[in-house]
Amino acid sequence: MSPLLVGIAGPSCSGKTELARGLARQLHEDALLFALDHYYNDRSHIEEPERSNFNFDHPDTLDAKLLIKDIESLKNGLAIEQPRYSFVTHSRLEDTEPVAPRPIILIEGLFSLYWEELRNLLDLRVYVETNDEECFRRRLRRDVTERGRTPESIQEQYCKNVRPMALAYVRPSAAFADLTVSGVVPLDTSIRLTLNAIEVRRLQMV
């Protein structure tokens, strides 16, 4: 049986990564967590500071052709060599990571429901809905504590790139979801709803 592909999308800091990780913990060895963040285009040829100031919230910053090819290979039961990306240097590393398919593949990222070619490969499409105010509060807290950024720079980036790109490309993709879960309710609730939907799809595939 082919792996069951689950796409999980939502705005930055909506809770999609936490949902994907929570599902992976519950599914144990049956699940492969596939993050779109590995597929950012290499920017090593661009000089600083332009490299760091690039708009990473636009779908064109991802190597869509390669990521869709790799997902298609996994769906067909084939192992891949997944690229590795450094967010420190904003460049693709020379070495890759061997990744083998598992029964359930959790595809998580801003644009998991954006490209039609990718959507057509998915067996279940999940969207995490969280309001802009909460997304910004979470991003502010994360970037200050984990990335050492100033509140001013975080707000500027959010207003300039993050929110406009979400409105243009991420939030409209909610229309393609088979299941919409809240990013502000207890995580266990969203995990349970998604696991139920996964079980239904698995039974339909038998």
Beta strands, then each sheet from edge to edge (+ up, - down):
strand 1: 4-9
strand 2: 31-35
strand 3: 80-82
strand 4: 85-86
strand 5: 91-92
strand 6: 97-99
strand 7: 104-108
strand 8: 124-129
strand 9: 179-182
sheet 1: 2+ 7+ 1+ 8+ 9+
sheet 2: 3+ 6-
sheet 3: 4+ 5-
end
